[in-house]
Amino acid sequence: MSTTTPSQLDKASTGLSPVLSARWVLTWRHLAACLFFGGLFLIVNFQPLRNATIWLDVHQGQRILEHGSLPAAKTAWLSQALCGLIDGQGGPQALSGLMASTILVGLIILARGFFLTTGRMSVALLGVGILLPLGYFGHSPAIPETLGLVCLATLLWLVLPIGKSRHPWILWPGAALLFAAWANLHESYLLGIAILACLAVGQVASTLSKTQNISALASDRPTRRLVLLTGLAAVASLINPLGLSLLGDANLLHVSRWLPLHLSAAILALVIGPYLGRRWPAEQPDVETQEEPTKPEVLSPRSFTVTLTCALVVWCCFALSPLGNCILGGQPRNVEQVVGPQVSQAAAEYLQENPGRGTVFAPIHWANWLLMNSPADARVFATTDIQSPQALADYVRIARGKAGWNETLTRHGVDTIVVDKKGQGSLAQAVRKSPMWRTVFEDKTTLVSRAATDPSKS
């Protein structure tokens, strides 16, 4: 009869122990990050799509996919095409998932950038927490803006370890591909070029102050990299259907929509992060640990439990989210839950069943949704893309029911009025009293009226 010695039992138990590289062993800090970002993803994905510009992006993206050409000079044409494609595949629910995913990816990459400069997970999470009021909770972004945030975060991740990166060759093709895509996704690519230019100028000044020799600029590796990288970014951004004319895009005037978030992220990563890293440096690992960073080691029960808990948190947050619910075959949310009160689904359904022959006037926060859900030849006055000062003045006159509102509608060829009864009480009252308009649909929030006569013959 054979017997088992204690040493054999030890070997057997050791063979069944979980073994993982020290690089991938998760700790309580990683668990805190998983809870933070998982909770953020759930909150964002459950929120309705509050930015009305999203529906105009979808409409223009559908036109791009249908006709294979740009309807107008737009730096965000690629983002709009992506919105049109995603909406065609999964509707507003898929757009909500895209929004939540891009926000999550952008903030995770930014947190990684903050961590590179400070070496502290707590500071990285704090930096992301500071950005949230400026980004999602302070101003509901459109999808092109969130894609621009992902590009900015990727740029910061690439340039923060300049001069000490283990794989510097990734910088060049990564930056070229990044700016080639960024210029077609969102106009914030100009901020990316400006950041690189400022870093290059700062590095040049630092090198000159240290060496007092201008010829040292060519031999200084960080200086040479940043100068060449700025030129590479400017050239790569020209890979777009519009070329240099991209700079004249009218969307560049709307920087107030995205500049606070993007600029704050850059300042936190490039200025405040390095300062905190120098003021409170993180503890460095021992030399023995540095020599064998990838040596597999037996996980302790505690570290193994934390690693499994992190994986469980990630899975639960995904499965409980509306996006995960749809992917896993659950019941999707209805349209009202996804789009919220920012649109009038009842008005859209009525106009689909009873289209008019002229232009539709609608509240500017409903107009994009009505345009997206209307026939291809429909005209809606006025969407969030309104730029003419005269058109904006006409819209305000009509929306507030001021003197001359009826004549202004006639001048724009409007034969259908959609009124937000809660926000446009004066207009609703004026339309009811006017003999030139007859009410064809009304519920608690919406009033739809049609012209008694053809406005084109007036």
Secondary structure as GFF3:
##gff-version 3
##sequence-region A 1 458
A	DSSP	alpha_helix	6	15	.	.	.	ID=ss1
A	DSSP	beta_strand	19	21	.	.	.	ID=ss2
A	DSSP	three_ten_helix	22	24	.	.	.	ID=ss3
A	DSSP	alpha_helix	28	46	.	.	.	ID=ss4
A	DSSP	alpha_helix	53	67	.	.	.	ID=ss5
A	DSSP	alpha_helix	77	118	.	.	.	ID=ss6
A	DSSP	alpha_helix	121	134	.	.	.	ID=ss7
A	DSSP	alpha_helix	143	159	.	.	.	ID=ss8
A	DSSP	three_ten_helix	168	170	.	.	.	ID=ss9
A	DSSP	alpha_helix	171	185	.	.	.	ID=ss10
A	DSSP	alpha_helix	189	211	.	.	.	ID=ss11
A	DSSP	alpha_helix	216	219	.	.	.	ID=ss12
A	DSSP	alpha_helix	221	236	.	.	.	ID=ss13
A	DSSP	three_ten_helix	243	248	.	.	.	ID=ss14
A	DSSP	three_ten_helix	250	257	.	.	.	ID=ss15
A	DSSP	alpha_helix	259	267	.	.	.	ID=ss16
A	DSSP	pi_helix	268	272	.	.	.	ID=ss17
A	DSSP	alpha_helix	273	279	.	.	.	ID=ss18
A	DSSP	alpha_helix	287	291	.	.	.	ID=ss19
A	DSSP	beta_strand	296	298	.	.	.	ID=ss20
A	DSSP	alpha_helix	301	320	.	.	.	ID=ss21
A	DSSP	alpha_helix	322	327	.	.	.	ID=ss22
A	DSSP	alpha_helix	335	339	.	.	.	ID=ss23
A	DSSP	three_ten_helix	340	342	.	.	.	ID=ss24
A	DSSP	alpha_helix	345	353	.	.	.	ID=ss25
A	DSSP	beta_strand	359	361	.	.	.	ID=ss26
A	DSSP	alpha_helix	364	372	.	.	.	ID=ss27
A	DSSP	beta_strand	380	381	.	.	.	ID=ss28
A	DSSP	alpha_helix	389	399	.	.	.	ID=ss29
A	DSSP	alpha_helix	405	411	.	.	.	ID=ss30
A	DSSP	beta_strand	414	420	.	.	.	ID=ss31
A	DSSP	alpha_helix	425	433	.	.	.	ID=ss32
A	DSSP	beta_strand	437	442	.	.	.	ID=ss33
A	DSSP	beta_strand	446	451	.	.	.	ID=ss34
A	DSSP	three_ten_helix	455	457	.	.	.	ID=ss35
###
